[in-house]
Amino acid sequence: MTQLPKILLRDVIALIHQGRSIAARQINHLQVQTNFEVGRCIVEEEQRGSERAGYGARLLQGLADVLA
């Protein structure tokens, strides 16, 4: 087996690590955005146009049951 130049190997490894790091940050960012939007939808449904949500609604439990 031919030995690879150390500089090439180092650069390729660095690029792979950099790509994985960028991908992980983008996935984390997308997950935060998604969770924020889910929360916004829940709040809008709970409030139904009023300034404050009525307590005692079983919306969150119903969502948890379906999504579990």
Buried (B, 14 or more C-beta within 10 A) or exposed (E): EEEEEEEEEEEEEEEEEEEEEEEEEEEEEEEEEEEEEEEEEBEEEBEEEEEEBEEEBEEEEEBEEEEE
